[in-house]
Amino acid sequence: MKKVLLFTALAAALTAGLAQAGEKLVVAATPVPHAEILELIKPTLAKEGVDLEIKVFTDYVQPNVQVGEKRLDANYFQTKPYLDSFNAGKYKDDKSKYLVTVQGVHVEPFGGYSSKYKKLADLPDGATIAIPNEGSNSGRALILLQKAGLIELKDPNNALATPKDIAKNPHNFKFKELESALLPRVLKEVDLDMINTNYALEAKLNPTKDALVIEGADSPYVNFLVAREDNKNSDAIKKLAAALTSPEVKAFIEKKYNGAVLPAF
């Protein structure tokens, strides 16, 4: 009887040990919607032997830096144009260190907001427009303003455009360039505020209702799961990519964000 009990106890301990021995995966994300989506799939990944740890960041730089330095395994917050810009700036002398896209997950239509005006036509000459100061996000904001007929760029397709690349500015708009995370804080200080949707959602703005101008569902700016060349094909990363593009995640995005975030799969 004692032998049976001992065997049972050992078996239970072994099973518990195996359950805790799942591969750990540390992933960086911005709070909304990325971290929320990752929280949703944690139980699914746990059943598949992947212990997902989510590190929340409020900036766009450190999640890439720390993945590149192997302090983190992957991140989920950015578009490919932004990643391309980061790689070119950070690793311009060594392409072997480039971070790589693994799986496209969702689109966050980029928008412009105002606490002073109800429509773009109300913007006065000389109005101040706040835009992101990161290359690809700056270009994204300016391209959207161009499509709205407010400005003209020298190259209408320049994803890295800055105010210096504006060819025509008939209303003499002034541009205030800020880090993306700071843009919601200046909403009341400027006439039009071009805000990334994740930060707009954090600021309790409703992109589908509050934006004076917004990208359509055909936006090419898909948010990707990103990793390194040396781990992009690991079993844990593959499981994470599959979980992020599951029917469960698609239904969650559609229900929770009501058009402010759109599945890209």
DOMISE-804202 format. One record per residue (C-alpha): residue in three letters; x, y, z. Coordinates in steps of 0.05 Angstrom, whole numbers, padded with zeros to 5 digits, always signed. Layout:
ALAXYZ...
This chain:
MET+00000+00000+00000LYS+00057+00047+00018LYS+00090+00032-00049VAL+00026+00048-00086LEU+00018+00114-00049LEU+00091+00131-00061PHE+00084+00116-00135THR+00021+00159-00139ALA+00055+00217-00104LEU+00116+00212-00151ALA+00071+00209-00212ALA+00032+00270-00188ALA+00097+00308-00175LEU+00124+00290-00244THR+00059+00312-00278ALA+00061+00378-00240GLY+00133+00388-00258LEU+00119+00376-00332ALA+00060+00425-00329GLN+00107+00478-00302ALA+00161+00463-00351GLY+00127+00495-00410GLU+00171+00539-00453LYS+00171+00611-00429LEU+00158+00665-00481VAL+00167+00738-00461VAL+00131+00785-00509ALA+00130+00861-00508ALA+00065+00898-00525THR+00033+00966-00517PRO-00028+00965-00471VAL-00086+00972-00520PRO-00103+00931-00559HIS-00040+00888-00562ALA-00032+00869-00489GLU-00107+00857-00483ILE-00105+00809-00542LEU-00045+00773-00514GLU-00080+00765-00446LEU-00138+00732-00483ILE-00094+00677-00512LYS-00052+00662-00450PRO-00096+00603-00429THR-00095+00574-00499LEU-00019+00577-00502ALA-00012+00548-00432LYS-00051+00486-00455GLU+00000+00480-00512GLY+00060+00484-00465VAL+00077+00557-00475ASP+00082+00601-00414LEU+00068+00671-00442GLU+00094+00731-00403ILE+00071+00799-00427LYS+00115+00860-00417VAL+00075+00924-00426PHE+00110+00985-00456THR+00083+01054-00471ASP+00136+01072-00523TYR+00154+01045-00591VAL+00230+01041-00583GLN+00247+00996-00524PRO+00204+00936-00547ASN+00248+00931-00609VAL+00313+00947-00573GLN+00301+00893-00521VAL+00281+00840-00571GLY+00344+00856-00610GLU+00386+00849-00547LYS+00352+00782-00532ARG+00322+00807-00467LEU+00254+00793-00497ASP+00232+00740-00546ALA+00184+00779-00590ASN+00139+00840-00592TYR+00071+00858-00618PHE+00056+00931-00629GLN+00082+00956-00696THR+00072+00962-00771LYS+00122+00938-00823PRO+00140+01009-00846TYR+00157+01027-00774LEU+00198+00963-00766ASP+00235+00977-00831SER+00251+01047-00807PHE+00276+01021-00740ASN+00319+00967-00772ALA+00350+01016-00821GLY+00367+01065-00765LYS+00390+01017-00711TYR+00424+00963-00751LYS+00444+01000-00815ASP+00513+00969-00813ASP+00491+00897-00799LYS+00429+00871-00833SER+00439+00804-00800LYS+00411+00836-00736TYR+00347+00859-00769LEU+00283+00842-00732VAL+00232+00806-00776THR+00157+00803-00783VAL+00126+00736-00765GLN+00051+00745-00772GLY+00003+00802-00788VAL-00053+00807-00738HIS-00095+00870-00742VAL-00102+00940-00770GLU-00114+01002-00728PRO-00141+01056-00775PHE-00101+01119-00760GLY-00142+01182-00746GLY-00142+01257-00733TYR-00179+01286-00673SER-00199+01355-00649SER-00229+01383-00585LYS-00243+01449-00620TYR-00274+01432-00687LYS-00327+01384-00712LYS-00302+01375-00783LEU-00238+01386-00824ALA-00269+01443-00864ASP-00273+01483-00799LEU-00198+01484-00790PRO-00174+01557-00797ASP-00114+01579-00837GLY-00051+01573-00795ALA-00081+01518-00752THR-00033+01475-00712ILE-00032+01401-00728ALA+00003+01352-00682ILE+00035+01291-00715PRO+00081+01234-00693ASN+00155+01248-00698GLU+00174+01176-00716GLY+00189+01168-00790SER+00136+01118-00812ASN+00083+01146-00766SER+00098+01217-00789GLY+00091+01194-00861ARG+00027+01158-00845ALA-00004+01220-00815LEU+00018+01265-00872ILE-00007+01217-00925LEU-00075+01216-00891LEU-00077+01292-00890GLN-00059+01292-00963LYS-00116+01244-00979ALA-00162+01291-00942GLY-00140+01347-00988LEU-00106+01389-00935ILE-00035+01386-00961GLU+00006+01357-01019LEU+00070+01318-01011LYS+00129+01318-01059ASP+00121+01243-01062PRO+00049+01222-01046ASN+00071+01152-01029ASN+00130+01169-00984ALA+00118+01127-00921LEU+00174+01164-00885ALA+00152+01234-00902THR+00162+01291-00853PRO+00137+01363-00856LYS+00199+01380-00897ASP+00169+01336-00953ILE+00106+01378-00960ALA+00103+01410-01029LYS+00039+01450-01020ASN+00009+01476-00955PRO-00045+01525-00980HIS-00074+01537-00911ASN-00006+01549-00878PHE-00017+01495-00826LYS+00036+01491-00772PHE+00061+01422-00752LYS+00079+01402-00681GLU+00120+01337-00681LEU+00117+01295-00618GLU+00130+01224-00595SER+00068+01183-00610ALA+00053+01167-00537LEU+00049+01242-00520LEU-00001+01261-00574PRO-00065+01249-00534ARG-00039+01297-00480VAL-00038+01356-00528LEU-00108+01345-00557LYS-00135+01409-00524GLU-00073+01449-00542VAL-00075+01439-00618ASP-00127+01445-00672LEU-00119+01375-00701ASP-00084+01317-00668MET-00061+01257-00710ILE-00061+01199-00661ASN-00045+01125-00669THR-00106+01085-00653ASN-00075+01046-00595TYR-00061+01112-00559ALA-00129+01140-00579LEU-00163+01080-00547GLU-00122+01089-00484ALA-00145+01162-00482LYS-00217+01138-00485LEU-00227+01165-00555ASN-00272+01127-00602PRO-00238+01126-00671THR-00301+01109-00709LYS-00341+01166-00677ASP-00291+01219-00654ALA-00241+01221-00712LEU-00250+01278-00762VAL-00208+01239-00812ILE-00190+01165-00810GLU-00159+01111-00853GLY-00205+01062-00887ALA-00207+00987-00877ASP-00158+00981-00935SER-00102+01011-00894PRO-00036+00976-00910TYR-00011+00988-00839VAL-00020+00919-00809ASN+00006+00908-00738PHE+00054+00849-00736LEU+00082+00798-00687VAL+00157+00811-00692ALA+00216+00767-00672ARG+00289+00756-00690GLU+00317+00715-00747ASP+00344+00664-00697ASN+00278+00649-00663LYS+00223+00667-00714ASN+00213+00593-00730SER+00214+00567-00659ASP+00157+00523-00637ALA+00134+00573-00585ILE+00133+00631-00634LYS+00094+00589-00684LYS+00043+00572-00631LEU+00037+00646-00612ALA+00027+00666-00685ALA-00027+00613-00693ALA-00063+00635-00630LEU-00061+00708-00651THR-00097+00691-00716SER-00149+00644-00686PRO-00225+00651-00694GLU-00226+00668-00620VAL-00182+00729-00630LYS-00220+00751-00692ALA-00286+00749-00654PHE-00255+00785-00595ILE-00227+00842-00638GLU-00292+00851-00676LYS-00335+00853-00612LYS-00290+00892-00565TYR-00264+00946-00611ASN-00324+00956-00656GLY-00287+00978-00718ALA-00231+01016-00684VAL-00187+00954-00693LEU-00197+00907-00752PRO-00172+00835-00760ALA-00121+00828-00816PHE-00129+00753-00825
